[in-house]
Amino acid sequence: MSDAKIDQVLDHLDAGLPQAIDRLMGFLRIPSISTDPAHDGDVRRAAEWLRDELASMGFAAEIRDTTGHPMVVAKTPPGEARPLLFYGHYDVQPVDPLDLWDRPPFEPALEDTPDGQVIRGRGASDDKGQLMTFVEACRAWKHAHGALPEGLTLLFEGEEESGSPSLVPFLEGNRDELAQSLALICDTGMSSDGRPAISTQLRGLLGEEIVLRGADRDLHSGSFGGLAANPIQILCNALAALKDDTGRVTLPGFYDGVEELSDDLRRDWEALDFDAGEFLSRVGLKHPVGEQGRMPLEMVWNQPTAEINGITGGYTGDGFKTVLPAEARAKVSFRLTGTQDPARIREAFRAHIRAHLPGDCSVEFHEHGGSPAAVMDTSDPAFEAAKTALSEEWDREAVFIGMGGSIPIAGDFKRILGMDSMLIGFGRDDDRIHSPNEKYDVESFAKGARSWARILATLR
């Protein structure tokens, strides 16, 4: 596409920014909390709002019912351009604790801050504001050229914040329709130093709950202490043995499939000048821990982890009760990288726990999900083209980054639909997603839409 044509799209985006913000505000007023059955009607209302908005622009848009909350699917006619799938979610997190909000979470407003103007409200950044950057880019494209970009499929789900229980069956049931050459996902953020970024790898996630049982009742520690098994002590010993003195996980085969950083990625990540001490200072800490010999970004993006997320047992009420508990529980999660196999790691973890049990104690396990990491093939020319487009828009060199968290949809797209994903988002570290007073910078919204217009132009 010529520079003159893309400039027309960008000019329409700039001129229409106030109206675009008004549309986003209307979307944010819908309390589409997918985890709360009391808001089921609101979730559907948000889906209908999206469908109607997209249809008014010329998309062939419809609601697709599932066993849970509905999907919104919208399409443009195929053409010579590369077929693309854009994904976002229209559901939002609960708002509690409500008393920590400075304004009602579903009464969004523009606010002036020392760092610029922001849109304040639940869902502003995660993910309504983000997905609307793409929608507004398409709207401006049509205003400038009389037609929407060809070959687009938009998929918006309403269950991302509640575990996406309907998503995999929906992808499997509509594989031929949804499989395109590349997926675009806008549920991520900028680099911590404010550079535009494309996330090219995401860690997988594996969760396990352990219930360890000893005696058939709580025991008096004076009568049985030192002789009878203490489930809390046994469980603590087993969990402590998950890591050695260097911070490496001890499970046999745990690091099978973990890839070392490429020279190009190491150079990109070192250039970010990430200050681990400053990052930790935001949460009241200052000393990094973790596997020795690794740079901080490598530990949170490219290395797997084992973390104890909760442990309970015995008497925890007021006062004191000297008992040996009959039962202890813990929840443990693993972040996975490369081609680590969640099923093999689950098996190794369970074997590890069992190896620490006395013969007369028992254990049961409860699965809490298991998804592999997702690593994108950046040799696809679209990645470099998008990187260039982002650099031009933000006047800063865009970078390929990793993500410490997990976005299972990227792995699902690869596993079920056979396509890679470009994860490009415009959120900031201080957006307070999932927390009170969530916000989205007006700059992120405006330049995010401009960025998508540039990226679409490079892929036409």
Phi, psi and chi 1 to 4 in degrees:
 res  aa     phi    psi   chi1   chi2   chi3   chi4
   1 MET       -  139.0  174.7  175.1  -73.9      -
   2 SER   -70.7  158.4   68.5      -      -      -
   3 ASP   -60.9  -36.3  -70.1  -16.9      -      -
   4 ALA   -63.2  -40.0      -      -      -      -
   5 LYS   -69.4  -42.7  -72.7 -172.7  175.2 -179.0
   6 ILE   -68.9  -31.9 -174.6   58.8      -      -
   7 ASP   -62.3  -35.0  -75.4  -15.0      -      -
   8 GLN   -62.2  -41.6  -68.3  178.4   40.8      -
   9 VAL   -63.9  -45.6  179.5      -      -      -
  10 LEU   -63.8  -38.3  -60.3  178.7      -      -
  11 ASP   -63.6  -40.4  -71.8  -15.3      -      -
  12 HIS   -64.1  -38.9  -84.9  -78.4      -      -
  13 LEU   -63.4  -44.4  -77.6  168.5      -      -
  14 ASP   -63.6  -45.8  -67.1  -16.4      -      -
  15 ALA   -66.7  -31.7      -      -      -      -
  16 GLY   -97.1   10.9      -      -      -      -
  17 LEU   -58.7  -45.2  179.6   60.2      -      -
  18 PRO   -58.4  -40.9  -25.1   36.5      -      -
  19 GLN   -69.0  -36.4  -68.0   76.8   25.5      -
  20 ALA   -63.4  -40.0      -      -      -      -
  21 ILE   -65.4  -39.9  -69.1  174.6      -      -
  22 ASP   -60.5  -41.8  -74.4  -15.6      -      -
  23 ARG   -63.1  -43.7  -75.5 -173.2  -72.0  -90.2
  24 LEU   -61.2  -40.8  174.7   57.4      -      -
  25 MET   -58.7  -42.2  -66.7  -66.4 -166.9      -
  26 GLY   -62.5  -40.3      -      -      -      -
  27 PHE   -63.7  -42.1 -165.6   18.7      -      -
  28 LEU   -68.3  -22.5  -66.4  175.1      -      -
  29 ARG   -72.4  -13.0  -68.7 -173.0 -174.9   99.0
  30 ILE   -86.2  116.5  -55.6  173.2      -      -
  31 PRO   -80.6   70.9   28.9  -33.8      -      -
  32 SER   -83.4   65.9   50.0      -      -      -
  33 ILE   -86.5  105.2  -56.6  172.1      -      -
  34 SER   -73.9  -21.4   61.3      -      -      -
  35 THR   -80.5  -12.6   59.5      -      -      -
  36 ASP  -110.4  112.0 -174.4   -9.9      -      -
  37 PRO   -55.9  -25.0  -24.0   33.8      -      -
  38 ALA   -64.2  -18.5      -      -      -      -
  39 HIS  -107.1   16.7  -73.2  -80.5      -      -
  40 ASP   -56.4  -41.6  -76.2   -4.1      -      -
  41 GLY   -65.3  -35.4      -      -      -      -
  42 ASP   -69.1  -37.2  -64.9  -44.2      -      -
  43 VAL   -61.7  -44.6  176.9      -      -      -
  44 ARG   -65.3  -37.5 -171.8  167.1 -168.3   89.6
  45 ARG   -62.2  -36.8 -172.5  154.9   58.2   95.0
  46 ALA   -66.1  -39.7      -      -      -      -
  47 ALA   -62.7  -42.3      -      -      -      -
  48 GLU   -66.4  -37.1  -68.1  169.7  -14.5      -
  49 TRP   -60.3  -45.4 -173.8   94.8      -      -
  50 LEU   -63.9  -47.0  -94.2  178.0      -      -
  51 ARG   -56.9  -47.2  176.9 -158.1   59.2 -164.2
  52 ASP   -66.3  -39.5  -65.5  -14.0      -      -
  53 GLU   -63.1  -44.9 -166.2   68.9   25.6      -
  54 LEU   -68.5  -40.0  -66.7  167.6      -      -
  55 ALA   -63.7  -36.9      -      -      -      -
  56 SER   -65.6  -21.6   72.3      -      -      -
  57 MET   -88.0  -13.3  -66.1  166.5   54.5      -
  58 GLY   112.6    0.0      -      -      -      -
  59 PHE   -70.1  147.6  -79.0   92.7      -      -
  60 ALA   -82.4   96.5      -      -      -      -
  61 ALA  -117.0  140.8      -      -      -      -
  62 GLU  -153.0  159.3   58.8 -177.3  -16.4      -
  63 ILE   -93.5  132.5  -73.3  178.3      -      -
  64 ARG  -113.4  115.8  -55.6  -80.9 -173.6   87.7
  65 ASP   -74.0  147.9  -73.0  -40.2      -      -
  66 THR  -128.4 -175.2   71.2      -      -      -
  67 THR   -72.0  -13.1   55.4      -      -      -
  68 GLY  -118.7 -128.8      -      -      -      -
  69 HIS   -80.6  154.2  -64.6  -59.1      -      -
  70 PRO   -76.3  157.8   26.0  -33.7      -      -
  71 MET   -96.4  151.7  -55.8  -75.1  177.9      -
  72 VAL  -113.3  124.0  177.6      -      -      -
  73 VAL  -120.8  129.8  178.3      -      -      -
  74 ALA  -136.3  145.1      -      -      -      -
  75 LYS  -139.0  155.3  -60.0  178.5 -176.4  179.6
  76 THR  -116.6  158.3   62.9      -      -      -
  77 PRO   -61.2  147.7  -21.4   32.8      -      -
  78 PRO   -68.4  161.4   25.5  -33.6      -      -
  79 GLY  -160.8 -153.0      -      -      -      -
  80 GLU   -81.0  -17.4  -64.0 -178.4    1.3      -
  81 ALA   -70.9  157.9      -      -      -      -
  82 ARG   -63.3  128.4 -176.8  174.7 -175.2  173.2
  83 PRO   -73.0  131.5   24.4  -31.8      -      -
  84 LEU  -128.2  147.8  -57.6  169.4      -      -
  85 LEU  -114.2  123.9  173.9   71.3      -      -
  86 PHE  -106.5  131.7 -179.6   85.2      -      -
  87 TYR  -119.7  141.2  164.1   87.0      -      -
  88 GLY  -155.8  175.0      -      -      -      -
  89 HIS  -130.9  142.7   66.4   88.9      -      -
  90 TYR  -104.5   -1.2   63.0   85.1      -      -
  91 ASP   -87.2  161.6   62.9  -39.5      -      -
  92 VAL  -132.3  166.3  -60.0      -      -      -
  93 GLN   -73.8  155.5  -81.3  -83.2  -40.6      -
  94 PRO   -57.9  165.2  -23.4   33.9      -      -
  95 VAL  -107.8   -4.5  -63.8      -      -      -
  96 ASP   -66.9  149.0   55.1  -58.3      -      -
  97 PRO   -79.1  123.9   26.3  -30.5      -      -
  98 LEU   -64.2  -30.0 -167.4   57.9      -      -
  99 ASP   -72.1   -8.7   60.8  -19.7      -      -
 100 LEU   -91.9   -3.1  -65.0 -177.0      -      -
 101 TRP   -81.5  140.4  -75.1   81.0      -      -
 102 ASP   -81.9  -16.3  -65.5  -26.3      -      -
 103 ARG  -150.0  161.4   60.4  175.2  -56.3  105.7
 104 PRO   -56.9  131.3  -26.6   35.6      -      -
 105 PRO   -64.6  -23.6   17.8  -29.1      -      -
 106 PHE  -109.1   25.3  -64.9  109.2      -      -
 107 GLU  -121.6   73.0  -65.5  179.6   15.6      -
 108 PRO   -64.4  155.1   26.7  -36.0      -      -
 109 ALA  -155.7  158.2      -      -      -      -
 110 LEU   -82.3  136.9  -71.1  174.6      -      -
 111 GLU  -132.5  142.2  -67.8 -177.0    7.8      -
 112 ASP   -89.8  130.9  -67.1  -41.0      -      -
 113 THR  -127.6  166.4   75.6      -      -      -
 114 PRO   -58.1  -23.8  -26.3   35.8      -      -
 115 ASP   -99.8    8.4  -63.6  -41.3      -      -
 116 GLY   121.5  178.1      -      -      -      -
 117 GLN   -80.0  140.2 -160.5  168.9   47.1      -
 118 VAL  -129.6  157.8  -55.6      -      -      -
 119 ILE  -100.2  116.9  -57.6  161.4      -      -
 120 ARG  -104.1  129.3 -174.0   81.1   66.0 -175.7
 121 GLY   157.8  157.4      -      -      -      -
 122 ARG   -65.4  130.8  174.0   57.2   88.9 -135.7
 123 GLY    90.0   -3.6      -      -      -      -
 124 ALA   -58.4  -41.2      -      -      -      -
 125 SER  -101.9  -35.8  179.2      -      -      -
 126 ASP  -122.6   91.8 -174.6   19.7      -      -
 127 ASP  -136.4   14.3 -178.0   43.2      -      -
 128 LYS   -66.5  -45.2  -70.0  178.9  177.3  178.1
 129 GLY   -62.9  -38.2      -      -      -      -
 130 GLN   -66.3  -49.2  -60.2 -101.4   52.8      -
 131 LEU   -66.7  -30.0   74.6   83.8      -      -
 132 MET   -72.4  -18.8  -74.1  -60.1  -69.7      -
 133 THR   -60.9  -39.4   59.4      -      -      -
 134 PHE   -72.2  -43.1 -168.9   85.0      -      -
 135 VAL   -60.1  -43.5  172.1      -      -      -
 136 GLU   -68.2  -32.8  -65.8  -60.8  -19.8      -
 137 ALA   -62.6  -41.0      -      -      -      -
 138 CYS   -66.5  -38.9  -67.9      -      -      -
 139 ARG   -61.8  -46.3 -172.3 -167.8  -51.4  -85.0
 140 ALA   -65.8  -36.0      -      -      -      -
 141 TRP   -58.0  -45.0 -170.1  -71.2      -      -
 142 LYS   -67.2  -40.6 -177.3  175.8 -179.1  179.9
 143 HIS   -60.7  -37.5  -82.5  -62.1      -      -
 144 ALA   -78.7  -33.7      -      -      -      -
 145 HIS  -122.5   -0.5  -56.4  -57.8      -      -
 146 GLY    82.6   -2.8      -      -      -      -
 147 ALA  -153.8  151.3      -      -      -      -
 148 LEU   -70.6  159.5  -68.0  165.0      -      -
 149 PRO   -59.1  139.6  -21.9   32.8      -      -
 150 GLU   -74.7  157.0  -62.3  174.5  -23.1      -
 151 GLY    69.2   27.4      -      -      -      -
 152 LEU  -100.2  139.3  -67.4 -176.1      -      -
 153 THR  -124.8  126.2  -61.3      -      -      -
 154 LEU  -107.1  133.0  -82.8   53.9      -      -
 155 LEU  -127.7  115.1  172.7   63.4      -      -
 156 PHE  -119.7  125.6  -62.5  132.1      -      -
 157 GLU  -108.2  161.3   73.9  155.6  -41.3      -
 158 GLY  -117.7   22.8      -      -      -      -
 159 GLU  -134.3   12.5  -64.5 -178.9  -27.5      -
 160 GLU   -60.0  -39.2 -163.6  -85.3  -15.0      -
 161 GLU   -79.2   -1.0  -59.0  -67.9    7.1      -
 162 SER  -124.2   27.4   52.4      -      -      -
 163 GLY    93.0    1.2      -      -      -      -
 164 SER    52.0   49.4  -60.5      -      -      -
 165 PRO   -64.1  -25.7   22.9  -34.2      -      -
 166 SER   -94.6   -7.5  -56.6      -      -      -
 167 LEU   -69.6  -50.9 -176.0   60.3      -      -
 168 VAL   -59.9  -48.2  167.7      -      -      -
 169 PRO   -58.0  -35.9  -24.8   34.7      -      -
 170 PHE   -67.1  -43.4 -172.7   80.6      -      -
 171 LEU   -63.0  -43.6  -64.2 -179.9      -      -
 172 GLU   -65.1  -37.6  -68.8  174.2  -20.6      -
 173 GLY   -77.3  -14.9      -      -      -      -
 174 ASN  -129.1   32.8  -62.3  -85.0      -      -
 175 ARG   -55.8  -49.9 -177.3 -177.2  -75.0  108.1
 176 ASP   -64.2  -34.6  -67.3  -18.3      -      -
 177 GLU   -74.8  -37.8  176.1 -171.6   10.6      -
 178 LEU   -92.0  -23.1  -63.2  175.2      -      -
 179 ALA   -67.0  119.7      -      -      -      -
 180 GLN  -124.5 -169.9  -53.4  -63.1  -31.2      -
 181 SER   -80.7  -22.2   68.7      -      -      -
 182 LEU  -163.2  143.4 -176.9   68.4      -      -
 183 ALA  -103.5  146.3      -      -      -      -
 184 LEU  -117.3  128.6  -51.9  173.4      -      -
 185 ILE  -127.3  127.1  -61.3  175.2      -      -
 186 CYS  -116.8   68.5 -167.0      -      -      -
 187 ASP  -136.5   33.2 -165.1   11.4      -      -
 188 THR  -131.0 -162.2   56.5      -      -      -
 189 GLY  -142.3 -179.2      -      -      -      -
 190 MET   -74.6  166.2  -48.4  -82.5  -78.9      -
 191 SER   -63.7  157.1  167.6      -      -      -
 192 SER   -61.6  -22.7   59.0      -      -      -
 193 ASP   -95.1   12.5   65.8   -7.8      -      -
 194 GLY    89.3    5.7      -      -      -      -
 195 ARG   -80.1  148.6  -59.0 -170.2 -156.0 -169.8
 196 PRO   -67.0  146.8   25.5  -33.3      -      -
 197 ALA  -144.6  150.7      -      -      -      -
 198 ILE  -116.8  119.9  -57.9  174.9      -      -
 199 SER   -81.5  121.5  -61.1      -      -      -
 200 THR  -110.4   -5.8   61.9      -      -      -
 201 GLN  -150.8  140.4   56.6 -172.4   72.7      -
 202 LEU  -129.9  141.6  -55.7   97.1      -      -
 203 ARG   -76.2  145.3  -67.0 -164.0  -71.2 -167.6
 204 GLY   -80.4  179.2      -      -      -      -
 205 LEU  -145.2  135.3 -179.3   61.4      -      -
 206 LEU  -133.0  130.3  168.7   67.6      -      -
 207 GLY  -124.0  140.9      -      -      -      -
 208 GLU  -138.9  138.3  -81.6  -78.7  -82.6      -
 209 GLU  -112.4  133.1 -177.4  174.0    2.0      -
 210 ILE  -114.4  133.2  -50.4  108.0      -      -
 211 VAL  -121.9  111.6 -176.6      -      -      -
 212 LEU  -109.7  129.0 -163.8  155.1      -      -
 213 ARG  -122.7  141.5  -65.1 -172.7  175.6   91.9
 214 GLY  -117.0 -110.0      -      -      -      -
 215 ALA   -64.7  168.5      -      -      -      -
 216 ASP   -83.2    5.2   60.4    4.7      -      -
 217 ARG  -163.2  164.8   72.8 -156.9   74.9  172.5
 218 ASP   -64.7  141.6  -73.7   -6.0      -      -
 219 LEU  -114.9  148.6  -56.4  175.8      -      -
 220 HIS   -69.2  122.9 -171.6  -71.5      -      -
 221 SER   -69.8  -21.7   65.1      -      -      -
 222 GLY   -72.8  -35.2      -      -      -      -
 223 SER   -84.8  -34.0  -59.0      -      -      -
 224 PHE  -116.5  -12.8  -71.1   91.7      -      -
 225 GLY   -60.7  135.2      -      -      -      -
 226 GLY    91.1  -15.4      -      -      -      -
 227 LEU  -117.3  -46.7  179.5   64.3      -      -
 228 ALA   -86.8  152.8      -      -      -      -
 229 ALA   -66.4  137.5      -      -      -      -
 230 ASN  -108.7  106.9 -175.4  -33.7      -      -
 231 PRO   -55.8  -35.2  -29.3   38.3      -      -
 232 ILE   -65.6  -44.5  -66.1  179.0      -      -
 233 GLN   -63.3  -42.7 -176.1   67.5   59.9      -
 234 ILE   -61.5  -44.9  -65.4  165.8      -      -
 235 LEU   -65.9  -41.8 -174.3   54.3      -      -
 236 CYS   -62.6  -41.2  -73.5      -      -      -
 237 ASN   -60.9  -44.1  -69.5  -15.1      -      -
 238 ALA   -65.3  -42.2      -      -      -      -
 239 LEU   -70.1  -37.6  -64.4  177.9      -      -
 240 ALA   -63.7  -31.4      -      -      -      -
 241 ALA   -77.7    0.4      -      -      -      -
 242 LEU   -68.4  -22.2  -82.4  173.6      -      -
 243 LYS  -129.3  148.5  -65.3 -178.2 -178.3  178.5
 244 ASP   -93.1 -173.3   63.9   19.1      -      -
 245 ASP   -69.1  -15.7  -68.1  -19.7      -      -
 246 THR   -94.3   -2.1   69.9      -      -      -
 247 GLY    92.7    2.7      -      -      -      -
 248 ARG   -82.7  144.6  -78.1 -178.2   68.0   83.7
 249 VAL   -74.5  137.7  177.1      -      -      -
 250 THR   -94.9   -4.1   59.6      -      -      -
 251 LEU   -61.9  132.1  -62.6  179.5      -      -
 252 PRO   -57.7  131.8  -23.8   33.7      -      -
 253 GLY    75.3    6.6      -      -      -      -
 254 PHE   -60.4  -38.4 -178.7   76.3      -      -
 255 TYR   -90.4    6.3  -70.0   94.8      -      -
 256 ASP   -62.0  124.9  -68.4  -10.1      -      -
 257 GLY    92.9   -5.1      -      -      -      -
 258 VAL   -79.8  124.3  176.4      -      -      -
 259 GLU   -95.5  140.3  -60.5  -78.0  -15.9      -
 260 GLU   -74.0  154.7  -69.0  -64.6  -31.5      -
 261 LEU   -62.6  139.1  -90.2 -174.6      -      -
 262 SER   -71.9  159.1   68.5      -      -      -
 263 ASP   -61.3  -38.4  -69.1  -19.3      -      -
 264 ASP   -64.8  -44.9  -73.3  -15.2      -      -
 265 LEU   -67.2  -39.8  -85.7 -177.7      -      -
 266 ARG   -61.2  -40.5 -176.0  173.8  -65.4  -81.8
 267 ARG   -64.7  -44.6 -177.0  174.0   57.8 -107.5
 268 ASP   -59.8  -45.3  -90.3    3.1      -      -
 269 TRP   -71.8  -36.7  -66.1    2.5      -      -
 270 GLU   -64.4  -33.0  -73.1  175.1  -15.4      -
 271 ALA   -68.0  -16.1      -      -      -      -
 272 LEU   -75.1  -13.3  -65.2  174.8      -      -
 273 ASP    51.7   46.0  -66.7  -33.8      -      -
 274 PHE   -69.3  126.2  177.7   74.0      -      -
 275 ASP  -102.7  102.7 -173.8  -26.9      -      -
 276 ALA   -62.7  -37.9      -      -      -      -
 277 GLY   -63.8  -43.2      -      -      -      -
 278 GLU   -65.4  -41.6 -171.3  -81.4  -30.2      -
 279 PHE   -60.2  -45.4  178.7   74.5      -      -
 280 LEU   -69.6  -28.0  -68.8  172.4      -      -
 281 SER   -63.1  -22.6   71.3      -      -      -
 282 ARG   -67.2  -19.5  -55.8  174.1 -165.7  174.5
 283 VAL  -118.6   21.0  -67.0      -      -      -
 284 GLY    82.6   17.8      -      -      -      -
 285 LEU  -120.7  171.1  -59.8  172.1      -      -
 286 LYS  -149.4  -14.1   59.2 -178.6  178.3 -179.8
 287 HIS  -107.7  113.5  -61.6  -61.9      -      -
 288 PRO   -65.5  144.9  -18.5   30.8      -      -
 289 VAL  -124.2 -178.5  -61.6      -      -      -
 290 GLY   122.2 -169.4      -      -      -      -
 291 GLU   -65.8  128.7 -174.6  179.9  -16.4      -
 292 GLN   -68.2  146.0  -63.8  175.6   13.4      -
 293 GLY    86.1    7.6      -      -      -      -
 294 ARG  -114.3  141.8  -58.1  -76.0 -178.1 -178.7
 295 MET   -74.1  153.2   68.8  177.7 -172.4      -
 296 PRO   -54.8  -47.4  -29.2   36.5      -      -
 297 LEU   -64.1  -31.1  -76.0  180.0      -      -
 298 GLU   -63.3  -37.4 -171.8  178.5    8.5      -
 299 MET   -69.5  -33.7  -73.3 -167.7  -76.7      -
 300 VAL   -95.3  -11.8  -63.7      -      -      -
 301 TRP  -115.8  -35.5  -72.6  -10.2      -      -
 302 ASN  -117.3  -10.8 -161.7   65.6      -      -
 303 GLN  -108.2  143.1  -72.4  -60.0  109.2      -
 304 PRO   -75.5  162.1   28.9  -33.8      -      -
 305 THR  -134.1  162.1   65.9      -      -      -
 306 ALA  -132.5  120.8      -      -      -      -
 307 GLU  -131.8  136.9  -62.2  -68.3   -8.6      -
 308 ILE   -86.2  116.8  -57.6  164.4      -      -
 309 ASN   -96.6  -16.7  -54.9  121.1      -      -
 310 GLY  -174.2  145.9      -      -      -      -
 311 ILE  -148.4  132.5 -175.3  165.1      -      -
 312 THR  -139.7  161.0   57.8      -      -      -
 313 GLY   160.4  155.7      -      -      -      -
 314 GLY    70.3 -159.6      -      -      -      -
 315 TYR   -92.4  123.6 -179.2   72.1      -      -
 316 THR  -125.7   13.3   58.2      -      -      -
 317 GLY   -82.2 -170.8      -      -      -      -
 318 ASP   -64.9  153.2  -67.3  -23.6      -      -
 319 GLY    76.1 -152.2      -      -      -      -
 320 PHE  -141.3  142.2 -152.6   84.4      -      -
 321 LYS  -141.4  113.6 -171.7  176.3 -177.8 -178.0
 322 THR   -86.1   86.0   54.2      -      -      -
 323 VAL  -126.9  155.6  -64.3      -      -      -
 324 LEU   -96.0  116.3  -58.1 -175.5      -      -
 325 PRO   -69.8  149.8   26.9  -35.8      -      -
 326 ALA   -78.2  -17.6      -      -      -      -
 327 GLU  -148.6  146.9  179.0 -179.6  -68.1      -
 328 ALA  -137.7  146.4      -      -      -      -
 329 ARG  -131.2  150.9  -65.7  172.2  173.6 -101.0
 330 ALA  -149.9  153.7      -      -      -      -
 331 LYS  -121.5  129.3  -64.7 -176.5  179.5 -178.2
 332 VAL  -130.4  138.1  177.5      -      -      -
 333 SER  -126.3  152.9   64.8      -      -      -
 334 PHE  -125.9  128.9  -60.9   87.2      -      -
 335 ARG   -93.7  131.2  -62.6  -76.8  178.9  174.5
 336 LEU  -113.7  149.5  -48.9  179.3      -      -
 337 THR  -132.1  171.4   67.8      -      -      -
 338 GLY    58.1 -130.2      -      -      -      -
 339 THR  -112.7   27.4   58.6      -      -      -
 340 GLN   -54.1  140.4  -76.2  179.5  -66.1      -
 341 ASP   -97.6  111.9 -176.6  -15.6      -      -
 342 PRO   -56.6  -39.0  -22.8   32.6      -      -
 343 ALA   -65.2  -41.5      -      -      -      -
 344 ARG   -68.1  -37.6  -71.2 -175.2   60.3 -170.7
 345 ILE   -69.4  -37.7  -68.8  172.5      -      -
 346 ARG   -60.6  -44.7 -167.4 -173.3  -58.1  -81.3
 347 GLU   -63.0  -42.8 -179.0 -179.3  -18.5      -
 348 ALA   -66.2  -38.0      -      -      -      -
 349 PHE   -65.7  -44.5  173.7   69.2      -      -
 350 ARG   -63.9  -38.9  -68.2 -179.6  174.7 -174.5
 351 ALA   -63.5  -37.6      -      -      -      -
 352 HIS   -62.2  -46.1  171.8   87.5      -      -
 353 ILE   -64.2  -45.7  -63.1  -65.9      -      -
 354 ARG   -61.2  -33.5  -69.1 -170.9 -179.0  102.2
 355 ALA   -66.6  -18.3      -      -      -      -
 356 HIS   -95.3    1.2  -77.0   77.1      -      -
 357 LEU   -88.6  135.2  -66.1 -173.1      -      -
 358 PRO   -63.4  160.1  -18.4   30.5      -      -
 359 GLY   -61.5  -26.7      -      -      -      -
 360 ASP  -101.0   12.4   54.4   -2.9      -      -
 361 CYS  -105.1  158.4  -69.4      -      -      -
 362 SER  -131.3  162.4   64.4      -      -      -
 363 VAL  -143.8  145.9   64.3      -      -      -
 364 GLU  -130.2  152.3   64.9 -177.7   49.6      -
 365 PHE  -122.9  146.6  -61.6   94.7      -      -
 366 HIS  -128.3  122.9  -58.9  -83.5      -      -
 367 GLU   -72.3  143.1  -66.0 -174.3   15.1      -
 368 HIS  -132.6   59.9  -74.4  -86.7      -      -
 369 GLY    83.8  157.0      -      -      -      -
 370 GLY  -165.7  111.2      -      -      -      -
 371 SER  -133.9  141.2   59.0      -      -      -
 372 PRO   -75.8  167.8   27.8  -33.8      -      -
 373 ALA   -68.7  162.5      -      -      -      -
 374 ALA  -123.8  122.6      -      -      -      -
 375 VAL  -123.4  124.3 -178.9      -      -      -
 376 MET   -90.6  150.7  -53.3  -53.1  155.0      -
 377 ASP   -87.0   95.9  179.5    9.4      -      -
 378 THR   -78.6    2.4   56.4      -      -      -
 379 SER   -73.4  -15.0   66.5      -      -      -
 380 ASP   -60.2  123.8 -177.4  -26.3      -      -
 381 PRO   -56.3  -21.0  -23.2   32.9      -      -
 382 ALA   -61.0  -31.5      -      -      -      -
 383 PHE   -67.3  -46.5  -77.5   83.0      -      -
 384 GLU   -67.7  -36.9  -79.3  -62.5  -26.1      -
 385 ALA   -63.0  -43.7      -      -      -      -
 386 ALA   -66.7  -37.7      -      -      -      -
 387 LYS   -61.1  -42.5 -169.6  176.4 -179.7 -177.1
 388 THR   -64.7  -42.9  -60.5      -      -      -
 389 ALA   -61.8  -42.3      -      -      -      -
 390 LEU   -64.8  -41.9  -72.7  167.8      -      -
 391 SER   -61.2  -40.9  -59.8      -      -      -
 392 GLU   -65.5  -40.5  -69.4  174.1   -9.4      -
 393 GLU   -70.5  -42.9  173.9   58.2   35.7      -
 394 TRP   -93.9   -5.1  -68.2   84.9      -      -
 395 ASP    57.0   31.9 -160.1   24.6      -      -
 396 ARG  -144.9  145.7  -62.5 -169.4   67.9 -177.1
 397 GLU   -66.9  122.4 -175.8  179.0   -1.2      -
 398 ALA   -71.7  157.2      -      -      -      -
 399 VAL  -133.3  154.0  -70.4      -      -      -
 400 PHE   -86.8  128.4  -68.6  146.8      -      -
 401 ILE  -129.0  168.5   63.6  172.8      -      -
 402 GLY  -102.5  176.3      -      -      -      -
 403 MET  -132.2  132.9  -73.2 -171.2   62.6      -
 404 GLY   -74.6  -26.9      -      -      -      -
 405 GLY   -84.1 -171.3      -      -      -      -
 406 SER  -126.3  133.0  -55.6      -      -      -
 407 ILE  -123.0   89.4  -59.3 -178.9      -      -
 408 PRO   -55.6  -26.7  -26.5   35.6      -      -
 409 ILE   -59.3  -34.5 -177.1   62.7      -      -
 410 ALA   -63.0  -42.2      -      -      -      -
 411 GLY   -68.0  -36.2      -      -      -      -
 412 ASP   -65.2  -40.9  -67.2  -25.1      -      -
 413 PHE   -60.2  -40.5  -77.5  162.3      -      -
 414 LYS   -71.8  -43.1 -164.5  160.8 -169.8  173.2
 415 ARG   -74.6  -40.6  177.8  174.3   55.2   86.9
 416 ILE   -95.2  -42.5  -60.2  170.9      -      -
 417 LEU  -100.7   -7.3  -57.1 -177.1      -      -
 418 GLY    69.4   30.7      -      -      -      -
 419 MET  -134.4  148.6   61.4 -177.4  176.8      -
 420 ASP   -78.0  168.5  -83.7  -35.0      -      -
 421 SER  -127.0  141.4  -60.5      -      -      -
 422 MET  -101.7  116.8  -91.6 -158.3  -51.3      -
 423 LEU  -100.4  106.5  -62.9  107.2      -      -
 424 ILE  -128.7  115.7  -57.8  173.5      -      -
 425 GLY  -133.9  168.5      -      -      -      -
 426 PHE  -127.9   19.6  -51.6   99.2      -      -
 427 GLY   -71.6  161.1      -      -      -      -
 428 ARG  -116.8  159.1  -53.4  -80.4 -173.9  161.4
 429 ASP   -59.2  -28.4  -73.8  -11.7      -      -
 430 ASP   -99.0   21.9   62.8   -8.7      -      -
 431 ASP   -74.5  -12.8  -82.8   -6.9      -      -
 432 ARG    60.0   39.5  -57.6  179.7   65.2   88.4
 433 ILE   -64.6  144.1   63.4  171.4      -      -
 434 HIS    69.5    3.0  -65.5 -156.2      -      -
 435 SER  -122.5  167.5  -61.8      -      -      -
 436 PRO   -61.0  151.1  -26.2   36.2      -      -
 437 ASN    65.3   36.4  -61.1  -46.7      -      -
 438 GLU   -56.4  144.8 -179.4  179.1  -10.3      -
 439 LYS  -146.1  167.3   61.5   86.8  173.7  168.6
 440 TYR  -141.4  125.9 -164.4   44.4      -      -
 441 ASP   -62.6  137.2  -71.1   11.3      -      -
 442 VAL   -59.2  -35.8  169.3      -      -      -
 443 GLU   -61.3  -41.5 -179.2 -172.9   46.5      -
 444 SER   -62.6  -41.2  -68.7      -      -      -
 445 PHE   -66.6  -47.3 -176.5   61.3      -      -
 446 ALA   -69.4  -50.5      -      -      -      -
 447 LYS   -75.9  -22.5  -67.8  179.7   75.3   64.0
 448 GLY   -64.5  -45.0      -      -      -      -
 449 ALA   -63.3  -42.4      -      -      -      -
 450 ARG   -62.4  -38.0  -71.9  173.2   55.8   94.3
 451 SER   -63.1  -44.2  -63.3      -      -      -
 452 TRP   -64.9  -36.4  -79.0  121.1      -      -
 453 ALA   -62.7  -42.5      -      -      -      -
 454 ARG   -64.8  -41.7  -70.4 -178.8 -175.2  -88.1
 455 ILE   -65.8  -43.8  -68.5  168.2      -      -
 456 LEU   -59.3  -38.0  -76.5  171.8      -      -
 457 ALA   -65.0  -36.3      -      -      -      -
 458 THR   -72.8  -20.8   67.7      -      -      -
 459 LEU  -101.9    5.7  -58.8  179.8      -      -
 460 ARG   -76.9      -  -64.9  -62.8   89.6 -168.2
